[in-house]
Amino acid sequence: MANQKKPYRWRAYLDDFQTDATGRYVYTGKRYAFDGDARSRVVYLMKIVFFCFLVAVSTILPECLPPTAISRTPLTLFPWALQLISALVLSWSVARLFAHAAELRAYVWRATVRTLPGKSLAAAILSSATLICHVAYLLVRRIPFDGFTAVRTVSPAVALVSALLLFFTARAGKWREIA
């Protein structure tokens, strides 16, 4: 009975905390570190933060511009809202990774490093959906192409490229378990 695997629980990572002699909780579970020297870790983290920043800014920027006829249509607003949610989830994951960068606990590693490629790929897919819907609406309605429309068209493309670069950067990072 003791050898049976426990079912998955949301707070199973709390089993890795034990009390010490003073009554404080101490983490005793697995830890992960970036496999490389300090300089390569900093370069890796800066690339991830930069690409995530580009995704977030290029997602938010189009809605900060003065409204045009295209900005409030459901065809363009719904994919943008999904893209915004994915950018926020991606930003939260990168913030957690950056906050615990030197040494990650197992539950933080599972929530950030293992899921970062998938989250960035989802952001890339939703950015491409936003771009496709935006261009389709421009072509169908024959909306004149001014400066604001250009920024609204280029922003999802920048988010798409940044999310793809983030995907490849996140997959290239190597982490190892430490004692």
RATA-V736108 format. One record per run of one state. SS is the DSSP state (2 for helix, 1 for strand, 0 for the rest). FROM is the first residue (numbers start at 0). TO is the last residue. If there is no record, write none. Layout:
ss;from;to
SS;FROM;TO
SS;FROM;TO
This chain:
ss;from;to
0;0;10
2;11;15
1;16;18
0;19;23
1;24;26
0;27;29
1;30;33
0;34;36
2;37;63
0;64;72
2;73;98
0;99;102
1;103;104
2;105;140
0;141;145
2;146;171
0;172;173
1;174;177
0;178;178
